[in-house]
Amino acid sequence: MPAIEVYSGRAYPLGASYDGEGVNFSLFSAHAQKVELCLFDKTGTQETLRVSITENEHSIWHTYVKGVEPGQIYGYRVYGPYKPLEGKRFNPNKLLLDPYAKKVTGELIWHKAIFGYDIDSPDKDLSFSELDSAPYVPKSVVVAGDFDWEDDELPETEFRSTVLYETHVKGFTRLHPKVKDCYRGKFSGLSSKSIINYFNWLGITSIELLPVHAFFGKKIGKESVNYWGYESLLFFAPEPSYTTAGEIDEFKRMVKTFHENNLEVILDVVYNHTGEGNQLGPTLCYRGIDNESYYTLDKTNKRFYYDSTGCGASFNLQNSYVLTLVMDSLRYWVAEMHVDGFRLDLATSLARVNNSFSQASNFLAAVRQDEILRTVKIIAEPWDVGMGGYQLGAFPPGWAEWNDRFRDVVRRFWRGDDNQIGDFASRIAGSSDVFNYNNRNLWSSVNFITAHDGFSLNDLASYNDKHNQANGENNRDGTNANWSSNSGIEGLSDDTKVNELRTSKMKALMATLLLSFGTPMICSGDEFMHTQFGNNNPYCQDNIITWMVWEAISKKERDFARYVRTLINLRKALDVFGEDHFFTGKIIGEKGYKDLAWYTEFGQEFSKDDWHDAKRKCLSYAAYVNNKILLMIFNAKSEVLSWKLPTVKKARRWKLVLDSSSKIKSATPLGSGKILNIFGQSVVAIEITV
């Protein structure tokens, strides 16, 4: 190893930057009084050098260490006052991660030493811990960043053509029989040939990964309490447990393989809070570096935090350096890791100004003007748990948003609830009442019926109530507003009629999702009826409740996957789903057809009375694009309806392209005024050429 020489270095770039001869270390802390850089041996257990950083340029502490190479393990100790009542929580006994670390090594051991205070003291976080945390915390690693991407190209799938597929790196591959044992639960497993072939067979375009930023989910002696990964600790480093040998290049190889197969990678990212939690949480990084800069403190008592996330403490994006950290992270994952976009968890929290959501926030402005980020997909989860946190429809043009109104209304409609028809029509038509402003597009609504949080599709049709006992919280956690129906028996059943009804419901729900306007998102496993046994909040279930149990998939479940594949292919084949702009309900073109019209089972357009009929459980729409009309029929009743097809002037051809019940005979005559039997709990699609 070359001789070590220490110089002053430079303030930027932040983090650890290798230049071929040494490494520049740079760390932001506005209130620190002293910073030390600690270098460790290859095992990460023995400290080999401690450098006192004396250069502080506009709150950036920096030094250059010549002779240090990629692979060097390091951490920081930051000195300053420990005055929790003033928001200051410096404790040099705690070894801290670099917020800009691209790679980490070692496990987080849940030991009392990782806390800045004495957890045995009656004074709790007002006390001070003198225990050294270095043996118990993960450490930062210097990287070279010399991966050869060769001719990698982003698929750049248009939003109008996108079919999202939300999945979990570990849960999707952990039990897959065709993935090598050493790759199961890893990035390499997700990009294995069998998985890629499956994605392409199914027809999805974009894989939305639950958080892959380093989150260190396990506690000593317990199952994973952070299985989903929504307690991110670092925003640049991939989660080390998802790699086979701790190498970040494994993530890059995965992305490259996805792109070679025309698949996008969307990351679910959590910048609204961190794994350090509230004032009783550990001191691992930001809290010890500069607590009052990185977190939003309570205005009346700085010992505590403002929290719009429900996770302990809101990250403080109003601080310009913290905003820079988040923006640098987003750019890094696009420029260096080649991802295709992001889903921003609790995005409302990121756009708060003085604790209130603002469309003029610095974060939204920064994303809007960024030349890198404006080329990729940005999807907001448009709510948080703070005051005024529900902001569906309030994000900028060019953004898409998770539409929970679509989820809830579609569930209620197919459950048979009253007073749903008008809202159901709005949701399946793209939610123009929410998104049709400021030149936004039809795809702005990310439509979903299920996601990682909540019932699976199977469980929606199998349970009336949540069953979260396995979470250890006496079934108190998870929402009670599931809008589900058990179809006659709670949970698993061998009753043929019950199971047939459940399958009909699932088929209708999936057809509604994939043949509605907006951007559809499928939750992985729903396509083959995966069950979570009634658990609607399996955040801590790192087991077969959440894992895809591939070898247990039955013929019936494989057939359902083929049905979902058919729906996806049908969506791609129908011109009407390639539109960018919202429908108007007005006549367009010279042929005299409305771009969107709504019909009753009597073949007549909806009247005001029809829209206000609280008991109505069925409707159809006719959407006109490029000399083709798509006629969709939705029957949420349990009985068969005699449906009179609407009169379509100058129609040249009628073609049945979907019957979710599979009961309509292929020889059934179709045409203006013809009567068609629409079976209960089913969706029918007819393409009309005019």
N, C-alpha and C positions, 0 to 999 in steps of 0.2 A: 504494500500500500504506500502511495507517495507520502512524503512528509506533509504534515498539516500546517498550513499558514492561514492566519486570520486577518481579514481586511474589513473595511467599513461596509462595502457592498453598496447596494442601491435599493431604493424603496419599491420599485416595480420591476417585474411583475410580482404580485403577492404570492406567497407560498414558497416552495423550494424549487429552484430552477437550475438545472445542470447545463453547463456550457462547454463541456469537454475537458475542462481542467479542474473544476470545482463547482460548488453549489452556492447560489445566493439564497439566503433565507430572509423572508420578509413577513411581518406580522402586524396587523392593525390592533392597537389598543390605545384609546384616548385617555384613559385614566390610570394606566399602570405607572409605577415609579421605577421599576427595574424589570428586565426580561433576561432570562437565561435560556440558551439553547443547549439541550442535553443530547449527546450522541451515544448510541449503544452499539454493542457488538452484534454479530450476525444472529445470535439467538434472541436478542432483545431483552436479555436479563441483566447484563452487566453494562453499567455506564462507563464509557471510555474517555469521554471528554465533555467538559462543561464550559461553554463560551458565554461570557457576560456581554450582552448586546448593549452598546453604548450609543449607537446612532439612532436618533429618533427624529424623523423628518415628517412633520405634519401628522403626527400620531402613528406613523409607520415605523416600527422598529426593524432594523435590518443589519445584516452582516454577511460577509462572503468568506467561505471556508474553502481554501484551495486544497486539493488532494482528496476531497470527499467525492464519492462516485455514486451512480445509481445503485439502489439496494441498501443505501445507508438508512438505518433506523434512527428515528429522532423524536423528540418531544420538547415541550416548553414548560418552564416554570415562570410564573408571572407574579411579581411582588406589588403590593399596594395595601391600602387599608382594608381591614375586614370589619366593615360597619354595615351589617344587613339593614338596619333601620334607615340608612342613607342609600341603600341600593348597591353598596360596594361589598363584594364577596371574594376578594383576592386571598389566595392561600397558596404560597409557594411549596407547600408540602404535597401539592397535587400536580402530577405530571399531566400535561394537557396536549391534546391532539391539535395539529395544525388545521384550521378551518379549510385551507386550500389543499390538504393532502389528497393526492391522487390514488394513493394506495395505503392500506393499513395492514398491520400484522398483529397477531396475538388475540386472545380472547378477553372479553370483559368478564371479570370474576366479581360476582356480587358480594363484595367484602366491605366492612364498615370503613375501610380506608379510602374508598372512592368518594366518600361524602366530604364536603368542605367543613362540616360541623361534626360534633360528637353525637352520634345517633343514640347513645346511651344517656345523654345528659337530659335532665328535665327541661332545660332551656332550648332544646332542639336546635333549630338553625341559628339561634343567637349565640350558641357556643362555638368553639373553634377546635378543629381537629388537627393534631400534630402528627398523625400517622402518614407515612409516605405511601402514596397510591401507586407508585411506579410498578411494583410487582403484579398489580391486579388490573391494569388497564391496557387496552390495545395501543399501539404506537404507530406513528406516521412513518412512511417509507418514501425515499427519493426515487423518482422514476425518470427514465430517459425520454420516453415519448417518441420512439423511433419505429413504430409499427408501419409496415409496408401495406398500404391499402390497395396497391396496384391500380386497377381501373374501376374501382368501386363507384357505382352511380346510384343515387337515391331513386327509388321508383317514381316519386312525385305523383302519386295517385291523386287525381282530383277528388275533392271532398264529395262531389256529386256521385262519384263511383265507389266511394269507400264503404266497406263493411268491417266494422271494428269487432275485435274478439278479445275480451278481457280475460287474462289468465295469470297464473302464479308460477314462477320459474320452478319452484320445488314441487308444488302440488301436482302440476301437470305431468311431470316426468318421473316422479319418485317410484312409481310402480309400473312403468311402461316396460313390457317384456322385451321389446326390441331395442331398448336403449342400454348400452353397456352399464354394468353396475357402477363403475367409477364415474360415470357421467350423469347418473340419475340425480335429479334435484339441482343440476348445475346448468350454467349457460351452454356448455357443450352438449348436454342432453337435449335442451330445447332446440338446438340447431342440428340435431342428428337427422340423418336421411329419412328415417321413418316418420319423425314428427313433421318435418318439412313437407314430405309427401302427403301427409294427412291434411295439413293446412291448405295445400294447393288443391287437394281433392275436394275439400269442403267448400272452397271458393272464397274464403275470407281474404281481405286485402291488407289488413293492418292489425298487428298484434299489439294490444295495449297491456303492458306488463305492470302488475302491481309493484310497489316500490322496490327498486334495486340499489338505491343509495345505501351505504353502510348503516345498518341499524342495530346489530348485535342483540339479537332477540332473546337469548337464553339467560335464565337466572340459575344459580346453583341449585341442584336438586329438584328442579321443576321442569315441566314441559315448556316449550316456547310460549311466552306470554305476548310475543310480538310477531306472530306468524305472518300476518299480512305485511308487516314492514312499515307501518305508518308512524313509527317512532324514529325517524331518520336522525342520525347523529352527524354525518358528514355529507356534503352535497357534491363532492367530486369523486369520491372513492366508491367503486362497486362493492356491494355486500360480499365480504370474503367467503362466506359459507356457500355462495353460489359458484365459486370457482373450484377447480380441482387441485390447483397448486398455488393459489393465491395470486395468480398473474392476471392483470387487468386486460391483457391481450386476448384472453379467452372471451371476454365480452365483445371485443372488436371482431374476432373471428365469427362470433355468432351473428352480429349485425351484417357482416360481409356476406355470410351464407344466406341470410334472409334476403338481402338485396339481389343476390344472384338468382333468387327464385321469385323475384318481383313482389316481395313481401315487405311491408313497412314495419318499423319498430317505434312504438309510441310509449313513452315512459310516464307512469303515474308518479309525480314528484310532490314532495311534502316540504314546502318552505315556510309554512305558517307557524310551526313549532318544532321543537327538537326532542330528542330522547332524554334531555336533562330534566324535563318536567318542571314542576313548581319549586318553591323554596325548600321543599324537603327532598328534592331529587339530588342525584349525584353531581359532582363537579368534574367534568370530563373534557370540556373544551370551552365553549363560549362564556359560560358563567364565570370561569376562573380567569379568562382573558380580559373580559370587560363586561360584566353583567349588565350595567346600566346603559351600555351602548347596544348590545345585541338583543336585549329583551325589552318589551314594553312594560314599564313598571306602573304599579297602581299610583295614581296621582296623590292620593291622601296618605298612603303609607308605603314607602318604597321597599319595605321588607317583602311585600307581596307583589304579585304580577297582575297586569291586565290580561285577561284570557278570553278571547273570542273563539277558541278552538275546542274547548272542553278537554284539553290535554295538559294544562298546567300553566303555560305562559306563551303569549303571542310573540313571535319573532318580530323584531322592530325594523320593518322596511322603511320607516320614515327617517332612519339614520342613513345618511348618504353612503357610508362605508358598508353597511349591511346590505343596502340595496345593490351596491356594486358587487358584493359577494354573490348574491342571488343571480344577478345578470351574468356575471362571469361564469357561474355554474351552468346556466342554461346554454350560453354560447359554447362552453367547453363540450357539452354533450352533443351538440350539433357539429361543431368544427372538428373536434378531436375523436369523438366516439361515433359520429355519423348517424345519430338517431334522426328520426323523421318527424318528431313532434312530441308534445307533452300534454298530459292531463294534469291540471293544477288542482291539487287537493285543497278544499276550503278556500277557494280563490278569493272570496270576499275579504278574508283577513289580510290578504296581500295588498289590497287596494283601500285599506282604511287610512284616513287622515284624521288625527285627533280622535281616534277610536270610532270614527264613522266612515262607512263606505263612501267613496267619491270616485266618480268617473274621471275626475281630473287628477287622480293620484299620480305620484311620480312613477310608481311601478307600471301602471297601464301606459303612461306616456313613454316610458323607457322601452317597453316591449314594442310599442307601435312604431317607434323610429328606428329600431335596430335592424340593420341590413341583413344580419344573419337570421334572426328569429322571424322576421316577416316572410321568410321563404318556407317555413315549416308549419305543421298543424299545431294550433293552440286550442285546447279544450278546457273550459272552466267547469269546476264544480261550483256552481254559483250561489253558494250559501256558506255560512258558518253558524256558530251558536250564540254569537253576540247580538246586541241590540241592533235591529235593522239588518240582520245578517242574510235574510232571504232576498237574493238579487237576481232571480231568474229573468233573463232578457236584458239585463243592464250592462252587459259587457260589450266591448267595441266591435264594429264591423270587422270581419275577417276571423273572429273567434267563433268557435262552436261552444255549446253549453249542454251539460247533462240536463235533461228535461224530466224531472221527477213527476211533473203533472201528467206527462204521457204515461209513465209507469203506473201511477195510481188510478187514473181514469180508465185505462185499458183493463187493469185488473178488476175494477168495479163493474165495468160493462160486461165482461165475460162471467163474472160472478152472478150477474143478474140483478144488480142493484137498480133501484128507481132513479129517475132524474139524471141520467147519464148521457142521453143521446146527443145533445148539443155539444157538450164538452168533448165527447168521444169523436165527433165529426171534426172539431177543431184540432184535436191532437193528431189524428191520422192524416189530416191535410197539411201538416207541417207547423201547426201552432202559430199561424200568422198573427193572432191576437197578442202573442208574446214577442215574436221576433221580426215581424214585418215593419221595420222602421230603419231610418238612417242607412238605406241601401244595403241592408243585410240580405243574406241569401237563404234559400229554402233549406239548405243543408245545415243551417245554424243550430237546429234542434238535434241533439244527440238523443235518439229515441232508445229507450231500454225498458225492459220489463223486469229483469233481474240484474243484479251485479254482485260483487263479492260480499257486499253488506246487505243481508236480507235473505229471504227464502230463495232456494233454487227453483227452477221452473217446475220440476217434479213435485217439490214440497208445496208450491202454490196450489196444486190440485190434490194434495194429500193430507193437509193439516189445516185445521181451523185456528190453532194456537201455536205459539212458539214453544219449543222444548229445548231450553238452553241449560239444563241441569249440569251438563258436562263442563260448563264454563266455571262452575264453582261459585256462582253468585246467586244461588237459590232462584234461578229463573227470573231475576229482576232486570237483567241487562237485555238489550235488544228492543226494538220497537214492538208495540202492540198493534200498530196500524198496518197489518199485512194485506188486507183486502183479499184474503184467500178463502178457499172452500175445500173441505176434505172429501167431497163427493160422496158422502154417506158414512164413511168409516175413518176414524182418526188414525193416520199412519199407514204402515205397510198392511197390505191386504191381499188375500188370495181369491177374493170375490170377483168373478169374471165381469159382471155388470159394472161394478165400481171401477175396475181397472180400465174397462172400455170407455167409461165416461171421463176418467182422468186423461186418457190418451186423446180423446176428442178435444178436451179443454186445452191441453198442451199444444196440439196441432193448430187450434184456432188462435191461441196466443202467439205462437211463433209466426204464423202467417200474417197476423196483424202487424207484428214488429217489422217483418221483412218486406211487407207490401204497403207500408205507410210512407209518407213523404217526410224527408229529413234524413239523418245519418243513423242507420241502425247499429246497435251494439249488442252482441251476443255474449253472455257470460259462459265461459268454458265449462263444458260438461252438460249444459242444458241440451245440447244437440243429441246426447245419448241418455237423457233422463237421469242424470246424476242426482242422488239424494244426499242431503246433509242431516237426514233423520229428524227433521223439524227444527234444527238449530238455525236461527236467523241472525246470529252474531258470532260466527266461529273464528273470531280474531285470534284466539289462543289455541286453536285445534290443529296441531301439526301432526295429523294422523288421518285415518281413512274417512273421517268426517269431511275433510277438505281435499284429500288426495283423490285423483282420478284412478279408480280401480279398474284398469283396462281389461284384465283377464276375466272379470266378472260381468262384462257387458254381454247381455243376452241378444238373441236374434231380434226380438221385439225392439230393443234399444238400438241395435244397428240399423234396423229399418227406419226408426225415427231419425237417425242421423242422415240416412239417405233422403228422407223427406225434407230435412233442413237444407241439405245440399241442393235439392230441386228448387226450393224457394229462393235460395241465393242466386242460382243460375237464371231463374225466371226474372228476378229483379234486374239482373244485368241485361237480359234480353229485351225487356220492355222499355221502349223509348221514353215513356212518360217519367221514369225515374232518373233520367239524365238531365232534368230541368234544374236551372239555378234559381229561377224567380218564382215568387209565390203566385198562386192562382187567384183570379179575381172574381170568378163566377159570372163573368160577362162573355158575350159572344165575341169570338175572335175569328179573323179570316173571312173568306168569301163564302164558305159553305154553311155558315149560320149555326155552328156548334158553340156552346159555352165551353170555356176551358175546364170548368168544373161544375157539375150539377149533381144534386142529391135526389134520390128516388125512394119511394115507399115500395112495399111489396105489391101494391096495386098498379105499378108501372107509372105512377104520377110523381111529378116533382114535389118536394116537400113544401108544405104550407106552413104558416105561422103556427097553426094548431098542432101540426105534426112535431114541430120543434119543441113545443111546450107540453107534449104528451109525456107525463112522468112515467107511464108504464111501458113506453115504447122500448123494445129490446132488439130492434133490427133496423137496418138501413142499407142503402147502397150508394156508391158514387160512380159517376162517369167522368173520367178525365180525358181530355182531347189534346193530343200532340201529334204533329206530323202525319195527319190523315189516319191516325189510329185512335180508337177510343178504348180505354181500359175500364171495364165495368166490374166493380168489386161489390160483393154482397156479403154482409155480416149478419149472422143469425145467432144471437145469444140465448134464444129461447131453447127449451128442452125438446119441443115438438117440431115436426116437419111443417114447413110453410109452403103453400102453393104460391109461388112467386111469379108475378106477371112481368116479363121483361119490358123495358121501356121502348117506345117507338123511336127508332133511329132512322131518319130519312136518308135514303140513298146508301144504306149500308150494303156493302158488297160481299162481306164474309163475316160470319160469327164463329169463334173458335173457343171452346172450353180449354183453358190453360191451367186451371187449378180447381180441384174439389177436395177440400181437406178431409171430408168424410169418406171419400173413395166410394160413394154409393150411387152417384149419378152415372147412368149407363152412357157409354160412349156414343150410342146411336140416338140419344135424346135430341130431338129437333130444337134448334135455337133460332131466334129471329124476333123481330119486332112483334110484341104482343103475345109471344109464346109463353106457356106456363111451364115453370121449372120447379121441381121439388127441391127445396133447400132444407137439408136435414139439420136437426138441432145441434147447437154448439159447433157450427161449421162456417167456413169461409169459402166462397166461390169466386173465381176470377174468369172473366170472358174478355177476349180481345176481339174488337170489332174493327174491320177495315172499311173505311168510307171513301 
